[in-house]
Amino acid sequence: MGSIPTPDTKTMNIDEIKKSFSDDLEKAKDQKAVEDIRIKYLGRQKGKLTEILRSLKDLSVEKRRETGPLANALRKEIEESLTRKTEQLQTTNYKLQTNFDITRPGLKLKTGRLHLLTKVDREIRQIFSSMNFSVVEGPEVEDEFHNFDALNIPKDHPARDSWNTFWLKNSKLLLRTHTSPVQIRYMEKNQPPFQIIVPGKVFRYEATDSSHETNFYQVEGLMVGENISLANFKFVIEEFFKKFFQGQKIEFRFRPSYFPFVEPGVEVDIKLKGKWLEVMGAGMVHPNVFEAVGYNHYELTGFAFGMGLERLAMIKYGVPDIRLFHSGDLRFIKQF
Ligand code: FA5
């Protein structure tokens, strides 16, 4: 690199500026130092390179031709070096601040999960599907006919008291108290033989405790054809328990019971921590129910059941209180 005769003896030549600049830059430890260097060499008033660039006009044409390109090239070089140094300092600062360790394993992403009741609902659907049952759904807002009358529970019959009901204001509609009305809706539109399950939400206007909720899930079952018997029900339910509890030892019992829409009626209980917990009502479909949907009750028979989904989940997963399901407590939800 060439040098220029200087008008002012204190002014450095280009080689000297270049050397002095790179010495200064190497020593710079922070952005403030980089900025000082920029001013020292490129500052508008007294920048060392600026002075040279400004003095070019006083040189002879020949000298200017020789020096001009060198000075301009150095300006470009200085600007680029300053930018690079700034970037370098930023990266180093970031590493210092975050103590960044690229070998450290990444944080595990938090993903959502299915609610335990959704899981159990899916398990139940899958098991019955594997036994050739179809999955059917029905409305949560019902009329009196489907929720009660067609199920052989006439108006003013004391049996209606078993289903404490949320009535909708100014209408004859209600929030269904069980999934049994879907039996009626399905039979109105389909002919036997068939076997269905109906999972869904039900609502009852009653006090809550560790095994009762006002809003819970049931899974209805209905199988209708010729010569269907209670023995078929027993087989299906025992198969279901075997698959649902997957080898977990459970004790269960069938006990006579009364529901207006079945005859005979039974209840199924499972032992939980030494106490019997009622998990389902069931029985042989009552002839009056077949009549309400226009079926010939002399030719057809069928069994029906309605089980409490939360209660089955409580037994399988050891949940001590039904109110935990809807508590919104993440510590509970995240366990499953
Ligand atoms: C019924 O609701 C009948 N529809 C069941 C039925 C269907 C019988 C078909 C015959 C033929 P029950 O009120 O007992 O019956 O309720 C059925 C199941 O739902 C109970 O065994 C229980 O497991 C669950 N259950 C009832 N009430 C509650 C409640 N408040 N909270 C949580 N689960 C409940």
Boltz pocket constraint, residues with backbone or C-beta under 6 A from the ligand:
constraints:
  - pocket:
      binder: B
      contacts: [[A, 162], [A, 177], [A, 178], [A, 179], [A, 180], [A, 204], [A, 206], [A, 207], [A, 211], [A, 212], [A, 213], [A, 214], [A, 216], [A, 217], [A, 218], [A, 221], [A, 259], [A, 261], [A, 262], [A, 266], [A, 268], [A, 278], [A, 279], [A, 280], [A, 281], [A, 282], [A, 283], [A, 304], [A, 305], [A, 306], [A, 307], [A, 308], [A, 309], [A, 310], [A, 311], [A, 322]]
      max_distance: 6.0
